[in-house]
Amino acid sequence: MKAISVLSILPMVMAAACSERPTSIQENPSATTSAAVAVSQGDYVATPAGWYHRSCVHQVPDSSLVDASGLVHRKDGSTFQIPKCLYPSYPSSVGAPGAVGQVAPPTDNGWIEWAWDSVPRQSLWYQSLAADWKVPDNPVGSYSGTQVYYTFPGLESNAYIIQPVIQYGYNGYFGGSFWTMASWHCDGYCTYGTVDTIYATNSMHGTITPTGCSGGKCTWTITAQDLTLGTQASYSVSDTQAYFWATGGAVEVYGLTACNQFPKNGVFYSGIALYDQNGLVTPNWHDTVQAGLSPSCNFRVATTATTDSLFHFPVTPLSVTMSGPSRVKPNVNCGWWANPSGGLPPYSYTWIPNGSQGGDPNEVIESFSSSGTLTVWAYDAANQQASTSKYITVSSSAPNCPYGPVR
């Protein structure tokens, strides 16, 4: 999710265009030592809107309404009050070693890549947003501690951000090495709705819609739907009408230190429908990638009016060829080599029939008493596999093994 992070990022990459973006949400320009210690001790949660003290992050029931005073109205008519947040919140700053919740590079934090647009504040505001996307593949790199990958579409005002979000990893409050979905709203505190487990390749649909707009206020309903499972996470909040900024799709992360912790190839939004008071608009998306990232994982944004493609960690198809003789003498050890291309190193191999390991990781030593087929399967770090085979003819007239006998 985004919020504060975009606000600090955009001036770095497109200063003139960003002059109309909000300057901050609870802006805190420099992290204090005590705050950094608090984050390291687990007192803060990596929300989609930056670091919030865990006492300021609240789950609300499905289909509930959070009014402007923080009173939660449950579906059954009962209520409870969200207490005032007593701790500062911190934007996810960009490339600043030692900042709150961050580690010195190489570590990726904050909004990584996104597409945004805005309307003139004097006359218009965004009235609704909808988008479709698929849950990306599970990252092949392992996560530990507070490491999290968020992606979402969203709307933003000077003080609030609302978005249907999917998450991989643990944000300090919930999650793990699996995908979840939830709807979020953050300002002085963060609320989120029901958290549901979802799965890679599932079809998602997210919406943000207002009702009862009057006097500059609306009731906004944020909904994340897993169309494959037929589940949804939805609740409503009452706040400002002034949502002047839209995000067609964004990737925001905390604490990622390797490219294989990003889902391979990226996440791709389609069917984006953005409305203001006058109806459907044709956004002029500003394709943005955070500057100075380490690790840098081939981040790239490409958009049309209705699509937002967020590329990262591209993985080409894995293929493999085999070097070695096709004619051998009977019962004489020879060597064969697997030659992988594409995919994501490191590679591993399985040889059929099973020979002994040669001098290189991709070499096998084998002897044949009769003609037959030698097959190698190659595997990469992105869980791809490829194979190739060679028919081996056994003949006493075959030349000496060009790779041996075994050394």
Phi, psi and omega per residue, in radians:
M1 nan 3.096 -3.010
K2 -2.262 -2.169 3.065
A3 1.712 -1.785 -2.986
I4 -1.024 -0.675 -3.065
S5 -1.037 -0.703 -3.123
V6 -1.135 -0.609 -3.066
L7 -1.126 -0.620 3.133
S8 -1.477 -0.397 -3.087
I9 -1.410 -0.795 -2.970
L10 -1.006 -0.699 3.138
P11 -1.042 -0.414 -3.105
M12 -1.349 -0.518 -2.986
V13 -1.887 -0.359 3.123
M14 -2.724 1.224 -2.955
A15 -0.984 -0.817 -3.071
A16 -1.136 -0.773 -3.100
A17 -1.193 -0.492 -3.020
C18 -1.530 -0.035 -3.080
S19 -1.078 -0.339 3.139
E20 -1.697 -0.002 3.072
R21 -1.372 2.756 3.112
P22 -1.058 2.586 -3.076
T23 -1.362 -0.542 3.138
S24 -3.064 2.756 2.898
I25 -1.988 1.951 -3.022
Q26 0.850 0.962 -3.025
E27 -1.037 2.353 3.049
N28 -2.388 1.697 -2.928
P29 -1.158 -0.431 -3.132
S30 -2.430 2.416 -3.127
A31 -1.431 2.361 3.096
T32 -1.501 2.805 3.124
T33 -1.067 -0.724 -3.122
S34 -1.110 -0.643 3.114
A35 -1.171 -0.726 3.120
A36 -1.074 -0.684 3.098
V37 -1.130 -0.718 -3.141
A38 -1.059 -0.729 3.109
V39 -1.119 -0.796 -3.096
S40 -1.124 -0.454 3.126
Q41 -1.539 0.034 3.070
G42 1.536 0.257 -3.141
D43 -1.391 -0.262 -3.107
Y44 -2.017 2.658 -3.108
V45 -1.995 2.388 3.107
A46 -1.444 1.459 -3.137
T47 -1.434 3.027 3.052
P48 -1.176 -0.155 -3.132
A49 -1.972 0.392 -3.107
G50 1.810 -2.873 -3.097
W51 -1.547 2.123 3.083
Y52 -2.112 2.464 3.057
H53 -1.039 2.471 -3.030
R54 -1.090 -0.426 3.095
S55 -1.283 -0.159 -3.126
C56 -1.867 0.193 3.133
V57 -2.039 2.151 -2.965
H58 -2.337 2.304 2.995
Q59 -1.523 2.414 3.095
V60 -2.079 2.666 -3.077
P61 -1.146 2.716 3.080
D62 -1.017 2.437 3.091
S63 1.151 0.299 3.092
S64 -1.498 2.992 3.095
L65 -2.186 2.246 3.031
V66 -1.813 2.008 -3.089
D67 -1.481 3.121 -3.012
A68 -1.131 -0.357 3.119
S69 -1.561 -0.026 -3.095
G70 1.510 0.183 3.070
L71 -1.447 2.177 -3.117
V72 -1.638 2.156 3.118
H73 -1.793 1.919 3.117
R74 -1.273 2.854 -3.128
K75 -1.081 -0.533 -3.119
D76 -1.441 0.043 3.103
G77 1.697 -0.236 3.108
S78 -1.342 2.857 -3.079
T79 -2.387 2.807 2.904
F80 -2.635 2.696 -3.038
Q81 -1.744 2.273 2.999
I82 -1.396 2.167 -3.110
P83 -1.223 2.715 3.092
K84 -1.116 2.419 3.118
C85 -1.273 2.224 -3.082
L86 -1.774 0.078 -3.075
Y87 -2.166 2.640 3.090
P88 -1.231 2.648 2.973
S89 -1.836 2.757 -3.029
Y90 -2.268 2.236 3.054
P91 -1.128 2.671 3.058
S92 -1.406 1.694 -3.061
S93 -1.259 2.883 -2.963
V94 -1.889 2.077 2.985
G95 1.032 0.615 -3.102
A96 -2.006 1.659 -3.137
P97 -0.966 2.353 3.109
G98 1.551 -0.112 3.111
A99 -1.182 2.904 -3.051
V100 -0.980 2.218 3.055
G101 1.301 0.111 -3.065
Q102 -1.970 2.865 3.045
V103 -2.120 2.593 3.114
A104 -1.015 2.598 3.107
P105 -0.922 2.626 0.119
P106 -1.474 1.820 3.040
T107 -2.577 2.315 3.078
D108 -1.677 2.277 3.121
N109 -2.439 2.634 3.013
G110 1.502 -2.885 3.099
W111 -1.200 2.130 -3.087
I112 -1.635 -0.861 -3.133
E113 -2.676 2.514 -3.078
W114 -2.929 2.945 3.034
A115 -2.243 2.281 -3.083
W116 -2.363 2.781 3.020
D117 -2.594 2.885 -3.115
S118 -2.471 2.842 3.080
V119 -2.045 2.765 3.076
P120 -1.082 2.157 -3.060
R121 -1.121 -0.499 -3.030
Q122 -1.170 -0.472 -2.963
S123 -2.234 -0.434 -2.973
L124 -2.287 2.805 2.952
W125 -2.596 2.711 -3.132
Y126 -1.312 2.358 -3.056
Q127 -1.782 -0.447 3.066
S128 -2.926 2.814 3.117
L129 -2.543 2.410 3.052
A130 -2.441 2.616 3.123
A131 -2.762 2.702 3.060
D132 -2.056 2.600 3.026
W133 -2.870 2.949 3.060
K134 -1.900 2.553 3.055
V135 -1.123 2.208 -3.141
P136 -1.128 2.940 3.009
D137 -1.076 2.666 3.045
N138 -1.060 2.396 3.020
P139 -1.012 2.489 -3.140
V140 -1.511 -0.338 3.060
G141 -1.384 2.594 -3.107
S142 -1.391 2.650 3.064
Y143 -1.971 2.575 3.016
S144 -2.591 2.632 -3.127
G145 1.076 -2.615 -3.135
T146 -1.498 1.548 3.005
Q147 -2.294 2.264 -3.024
V148 -2.608 2.522 3.071
Y149 -2.080 2.124 3.078
Y150 -1.985 2.550 2.916
T151 -2.539 2.559 -2.973
F152 -3.034 2.792 2.762
P153 -1.684 2.854 -3.132
G154 -2.988 2.937 3.041
L155 -2.130 2.610 -3.070
E156 -2.450 2.440 2.990
S157 -1.984 -2.955 3.080
N158 -1.120 -0.469 -2.999
A159 -2.153 -0.225 -2.990
Y160 -2.288 2.742 2.916
I161 -2.414 2.392 3.122
I162 -2.267 2.395 -3.114
Q163 -2.904 2.514 2.925
P164 -1.468 2.199 -2.899
V165 -2.208 2.490 2.879
I166 -1.993 2.628 -2.948
Q167 -2.436 2.445 2.940
Y168 -2.174 2.287 3.139
G169 1.827 3.109 -3.081
Y170 -1.812 2.165 -3.078
N171 -1.662 0.142 -3.079
G172 1.693 -0.107 -3.113
Y173 -2.271 -0.777 3.087
F174 -2.713 2.965 3.113
G175 1.790 -3.093 -3.105
G176 3.096 -2.737 -3.117
S177 -1.432 1.063 3.115
F178 -2.851 2.916 -3.107
W179 -1.593 2.448 2.996
T180 -2.328 2.837 3.012
M181 -2.244 2.589 3.073
A182 -2.825 2.760 3.046
S183 -1.795 2.448 -3.028
W184 -2.258 2.623 2.964
H185 -2.506 2.232 -3.110
C186 -2.313 2.379 2.946
D187 -2.545 -1.885 3.056
G188 -1.215 -0.406 3.011
Y189 -2.473 2.990 3.128
C190 -1.989 2.369 2.940
T191 -2.094 2.601 3.044
Y192 -2.491 2.706 -3.077
G193 -1.624 -2.693 3.129
T194 -0.991 2.405 3.079
V195 -1.809 2.092 -3.140
D196 -2.054 2.488 3.043
T197 -1.361 2.343 3.087
I198 -2.239 3.120 -2.989
Y199 -2.401 2.661 3.138
A200 -0.924 2.444 3.120
T201 1.341 -0.075 3.087
N202 -1.113 2.597 -3.139
S203 -1.514 2.241 -3.081
M204 -1.979 2.671 3.025
H205 -2.478 2.263 3.125
G206 -2.171 2.472 3.129
T207 -2.411 2.611 2.996
I208 -2.339 2.020 -3.039
T209 -2.375 2.494 3.117
P210 -1.807 2.713 2.975
T211 -2.445 2.799 3.023
G212 1.035 0.635 -3.108
C213 -1.276 2.219 -3.128
S214 -2.845 2.388 3.082
G215 1.057 0.556 3.125
G216 1.438 0.133 3.138
K217 -2.112 2.612 3.074
C218 -2.455 2.813 2.897
T219 -1.809 2.041 -3.058
W220 -1.801 2.288 3.059
T221 -1.878 2.171 -3.123
I222 -1.912 2.184 -3.056
T223 -2.322 2.247 2.969
A224 -1.965 2.199 -3.106
Q225 -2.129 2.330 2.931
D226 -1.690 1.783 -3.074
L227 -1.202 -0.479 3.137
T228 -1.212 -0.772 -3.127
L229 -1.531 -0.293 -3.091
G230 1.301 0.520 3.140
T231 -2.018 2.786 3.095
Q232 -2.606 2.697 3.066
A233 -2.166 2.071 -2.987
S234 -2.593 2.440 2.931
Y235 -2.736 3.049 -3.033
S236 -2.185 2.630 3.077
V237 -2.357 2.538 3.068
S238 -1.809 2.110 3.073
D239 -2.801 -2.709 -2.992
T240 -1.121 2.756 3.019
Q241 -1.521 -0.234 -2.879
A242 -1.524 1.077 3.021
Y243 -1.589 1.698 -3.033
F244 -1.680 -0.192 -3.072
W245 -2.127 2.432 3.133
A246 -2.197 2.530 3.048
T247 -2.102 2.042 3.133
G248 -1.198 -0.544 3.087
G249 -3.098 2.511 -3.113
A250 -2.516 2.691 2.962
V251 -2.071 2.168 3.083
E252 -2.256 2.353 -3.079
V253 -2.353 2.836 3.019
Y254 -2.357 2.164 2.948
G255 1.309 0.357 3.126
L256 -1.451 2.286 -3.008
T257 -2.053 -0.014 -3.118
A258 -2.553 2.559 -3.113
C259 -1.090 -0.540 -3.119
N260 -1.323 0.034 2.967
Q261 -1.495 -0.181 2.976
F262 -1.547 2.449 3.052
P263 -0.994 2.421 -3.058
K264 -1.100 2.451 3.037
N265 1.340 -0.584 3.056
G266 2.206 -2.866 3.108
V267 -2.349 2.498 -2.911
F268 -2.327 2.025 -3.132
Y269 -1.678 2.481 3.136
S270 -2.479 2.981 3.114
G271 1.015 0.533 -3.126
I272 -1.208 2.187 3.120
A273 -2.177 2.011 -3.079
L274 -2.082 2.290 -3.075
Y275 -2.195 2.506 2.857
D276 -1.998 -2.932 -3.081
Q277 -1.075 -0.392 -3.101
N278 -1.584 -0.051 3.125
G279 2.076 -2.804 -3.104
L280 -1.090 2.321 3.141
V281 -1.951 2.771 3.033
T282 -1.849 1.717 -3.041
P283 -1.225 2.612 3.004
N284 -1.813 1.407 -3.015
W285 -1.086 2.389 3.012
H286 -1.696 1.861 -3.105
D287 -1.356 2.118 -2.948
T288 -2.339 2.365 3.016
V289 -2.192 2.324 3.114
Q290 -1.010 2.388 -3.125
A291 -1.405 2.652 2.980
G292 1.208 0.527 -3.077
L293 -1.271 2.473 3.026
S294 -2.565 1.960 0.126
P295 -1.322 2.659 3.061
S296 -1.780 2.125 -2.923
C297 -2.101 0.792 3.128
N298 0.970 0.798 3.130
F299 -1.223 2.397 3.140
R300 -2.783 2.471 3.129
V301 -2.090 2.341 3.069
A302 -2.387 2.291 -3.051
T303 -2.318 2.707 2.776
T304 -2.127 -3.056 3.141
A305 -1.057 -0.515 -3.035
T306 -2.067 0.074 -3.135
T307 -2.324 2.661 3.096
D308 -2.498 1.857 -3.112
S309 -1.777 2.093 -3.103
L310 -1.944 1.740 -3.035
F311 -1.583 2.462 2.972
H312 -2.852 2.765 3.073
F313 0.786 1.041 -3.104
P314 -1.191 2.343 3.129
V315 -2.141 2.010 3.108
T316 -1.402 2.771 3.135
P317 -1.036 2.486 3.111
L318 -1.466 2.389 2.997
S319 -2.423 2.863 -3.105
V320 -2.603 2.447 2.989
T321 -2.083 2.965 -3.082
M322 -2.222 2.321 3.023
S323 -1.849 2.509 3.122
G324 2.516 2.965 -3.033
P325 -1.249 2.653 3.021
S326 -1.824 -0.194 3.044
R327 -2.246 2.249 -3.115
V328 -2.368 2.757 3.013
K329 -1.304 2.672 -3.134
P330 -1.129 2.380 3.013
N331 1.027 0.525 3.075
V332 -1.967 2.184 3.141
N333 -1.163 2.326 3.047
C334 -2.342 2.930 -3.132
G335 -1.996 2.525 3.043
W336 -2.282 2.588 -3.090
W337 -2.141 2.429 2.979
A338 -1.601 2.384 -3.120
N339 -2.139 1.603 -3.106
P340 -1.389 2.707 2.988
S341 -2.539 2.690 -3.069
G342 1.240 -2.828 3.125
G343 1.124 -2.834 -3.084
L344 -2.256 1.954 3.066
P345 -1.095 2.782 0.025
P346 -1.380 2.773 -3.126
Y347 -1.851 2.716 2.966
S348 -2.356 2.910 -2.954
Y349 -2.480 2.608 2.939
T350 -2.231 2.240 -3.140
W351 -1.889 2.431 3.099
I352 -2.264 2.091 -0.026
P353 -1.202 2.874 -3.101
N354 -1.303 2.055 3.016
G355 -1.806 -3.016 3.086
S356 -1.571 2.703 3.139
Q357 -1.199 2.369 3.110
G358 -1.532 -2.749 -3.097
G359 -1.391 -0.201 3.130
D360 -2.142 2.718 -3.125
P361 -1.028 -0.501 -3.084
N362 -1.775 0.310 -3.111
E363 -1.905 2.517 3.020
V364 -2.237 2.538 3.069
I365 -1.911 2.223 -3.036
E366 -2.538 2.630 2.976
S367 -2.215 2.634 -3.112
F368 -2.188 2.315 3.033
S369 -1.613 -0.375 3.076
S370 -2.540 2.841 -3.091
S371 -1.091 2.570 -3.135
G372 -3.063 -3.048 -3.061
T373 -1.863 2.360 3.020
L374 -1.890 2.230 -3.095
T375 -2.184 2.466 3.011
V376 -2.185 2.350 2.992
W377 -1.857 2.288 3.088
A378 -1.929 2.496 -3.131
Y379 -2.264 2.528 3.122
D380 -2.110 3.120 -3.074
A381 -1.304 -0.142 3.069
A382 -1.722 0.277 3.104
N383 1.149 0.418 3.000
Q384 -1.566 2.751 3.080
Q385 -2.483 2.619 3.131
A386 -2.612 2.734 -3.110
S387 -2.479 2.794 2.999
T388 -2.603 2.715 -3.106
S389 -2.328 2.708 3.082
K390 -2.406 2.280 3.081
Y391 -1.448 2.200 -3.076
I392 -1.845 2.049 3.091
T393 -1.620 2.240 3.129
V394 -1.737 2.180 -3.110
S395 -2.678 2.395 3.104
S396 -1.155 -0.311 3.130
S397 -1.586 0.020 3.127
A398 -1.108 2.597 3.096
P399 -1.148 2.828 3.052
N400 -1.001 2.560 -3.091
C401 -1.031 2.128 -3.095
P402 -1.196 -0.239 -3.112
Y403 -1.922 0.159 -3.049
G404 -3.022 -2.746 0.195
P405 -0.925 3.007 -3.037
V406 -0.978 2.327 3.105
R407 -1.384 nan nan
